[in-house]
Amino acid sequence: MKRVQGFWERNPPTYDGLVEKLLDLRDKVARLESLKTVQQKLRKWEDEKRIAEKQPELRADEEPPQISSQLTEIIVEALELPYTNVCPLDYRYYDPELSPVLSEWNFVKSCGIIHRALMLGLARFGRADETHVKEVEEAVERMLVHRVYDLERNVTHHDQNAVIRELSELVSADTARRLHPGTTSYDIIEPAKAMIFREAINDYFVPKMKELLTLLVDKAEEYSDRIQVGRTHGQWTSPTSFGFYIVTQARRLATQIDKLSEAIDNLEGKIAGIVGTRASIARILGGNEEAIEFERYVLEDIIGIRQCEASSQVTGKESLADLTNTIVNVATILGKLGNDLRHLQRSEIAEVGEHYAADTQVGSSADPNKQNPITAEQTAGLVPLIIGGQTAVYSLNDTDHQRDLRNSVIYRFEPTHMILMAYQQVKNMIKIFSKLSVHESNMDRHLKESGIYSIAECLNAVLKAYGFMNSHEYVRNLSVKAKKEGVPLLDVALADENINLLWKHKFTPEDRANLRDIQRYTGTAIEETRRIAEELRERYLGGAK
């Protein structure tokens, strides 16, 4: 309501009908949810009508809901609006929880919040009082982001000056003259960005990662003894446990949770004026010590971010780069996981499968038979975009002397896009692992087929244990012979006089059992899967399942 009042105060109706038009505009937001419901009913009725036309005995008696042309126009406008955007993060990958936090709307509002923090700082040093703070607080509630952009576009041609103009129109002259006390744009922007990134990571990204971690730990425990053929360079080799594979990725992700929290805690801000000397702030507050304490108080006590002890017009971006480097780590781990799951869904492998909505989902516009691994592929496909964002973040460290506008351009894109894309990856993996199909019969078949030749590594290890000279080359030659003759490697090995003697007189029962049944040759995989899963659950997920 405060925002609406502010709009009327600064946009008085100038011709007949403007009031009605603005009321309609205001009401669109309130009516949108109910209009969506009406549209859903209409679609349902149309679906029933189509069925009834094909099957007369099922003809629906219900009449279509009545929707006025005005309401229809509002529905169409509201539903079409997201697709007028350019960036896929604003429609295809839009997240209703995290996207608003990282939005331009929230950034402009956060700049207003920093101005309130500055006023609190002035009050502490006797340069403002509670009335001034209250006015700015209310102004932040009432300020309109589109108005800020109008001011920048048509009047100031400067984003932060437009914020100050907007706030100044909403407070008394006595409060307005206290705004922006010796500060520069990046005394506002950097704390605002740090505040936004902290909320995005701590309140959304990390909890979502823990949700995924829970699924991974559960699956790792469930499939701890589900033996699967190992693959290196796309070739079959010694077996592993599917659960061990999952817990390996889970542990990698878990370490990044710690690093994200540490990186957020290390983000810095500054309130030190145009070249970082605090000279203008010291002049207003009456001394250098006061300027340093003012900066510390506003940043650390009010906003909750670290004070940068030495800055120019901007802070160094090493701490931000540490944060985004961790985002890249998360992205590449999830990209690797997505790519592996993509391969495991190939027709000739088919050991796992994403959930497929058989009633409606389409795999291919040409081949009706296809069930494509779209979520895994999308996850892997986002990796190069996120890595590219890190290159942009590194460029933030390069600024002429005390500052130039190049970093301002980059800062409008990154790391916002990186965070949103990595968040999409996390959600994708939650979607996959919450309904993952594991085709154990195919795993068994591949184990059996692979064991004909993949016992080579096991045989080499056994021979090495008994001091067999050049065991690797010896087994390699036997493998070549076995493949050439099309017979199992174990048969060729046992036909070899040297190995046959060792088999009879040296090999342990376990050695012989492993070579006869390769899926026994899993070392510590099963036990370590269960141990690591338990540790991850205890450390990151609150203990027992």
C-alpha angles and dihedrals in degrees: 000000000000090000091051091049090050090052093053093046092057099032107048114182111264101182140027114283098022091108091054092047093050092046089053089050091050092048093053091078094049093045098044097090093049090046091054088054091052091049091050090053090050092051091048091051091049090051091050090048092053090051091047092052089057094041109033093188089064095049110148117237094200116108119225116266113262113247120180119228089247092055091046090054091051092048093050093045093049095046095043096046099085091056093059087072122099102214117075088218087071095057120001096038098025113139115204092213107037102028094066090052091055094038127118088243091060092044093056090046090049090054086057090051090054089054088054089051090051090052089052088052091051090050091055090055094046096254095112139017139218092276092059092048091049092050092053091046091054091043091056089055092050100039115113119219094209088054090053090053092047089053092049094046098044107023121014103024083206123097101212094041086055090054090052091048091051093049092044091058090055100049136055121275089250091057094040093059089057095056119109095015103203090318131132132219096270091051082069103032100049097051089043092052092046090051091051095047090049091054093045094051102035099038101035118008100048095043089050090050089052089051089055092044089055091055093047093049091048092050092045091055092044092052099031091122097032099117117214132181112260119236128202121172086358091297128117116254138152115337129258136182119267087220090053090053090052096045090050090060091041091056092049090053093046092058089055091057088063091047093049091054091047093048093051091051089053097053111120136208135188139209099182108121134247099327101016098259095111088223096136093046091047089053092054096043097040104248150025095256090052091051092052093047091045090055093047093047095049095043103038106025100036107024097026102228131117122273113238105226095204124025142145118219084308135033123248110267099221093108091049090048089053089055094048092044087059089049087054090050090053090047095051093046091051091042090054090048091049093048093049091049089048091056093044087058094056113124094246092049107030095165094141136018138200118233110277121198096221095189096060115357119114121207099185134011088219107032113049090194096066125109101183124198091238099157094050091046093049090052092052092043093060093060100084091048091054092046088051089055090057090058088056091049091052087054089061087076090063109081129147111254107307096352148320133190098260093088090049090061093049093045090060089062107031144091087002094073092044093054094048094047093048089047088054089053091053091050090048092055091048088053092050100044095042089065104018116154115213114200100206095176090062090048089053092048093051091047090054093047094044094049091071090075108003092077084083094093091047092048091049091051092050092049091048089053088060094046095253108175116240090356093164094056091042093054091042091058091047090051092052090050093048093051092045092052093039095234132123116277092232091060091052091045094051090049088059110095096219096049092042090058091050090047091055100039110022113023113097122229087255091053091052093044092052092050092048093046111025095190088073089064099087102118112198096343099111097042093043092049091057094042095049092044090053092048092050092048091050097046103038109016106046101262133279121035 
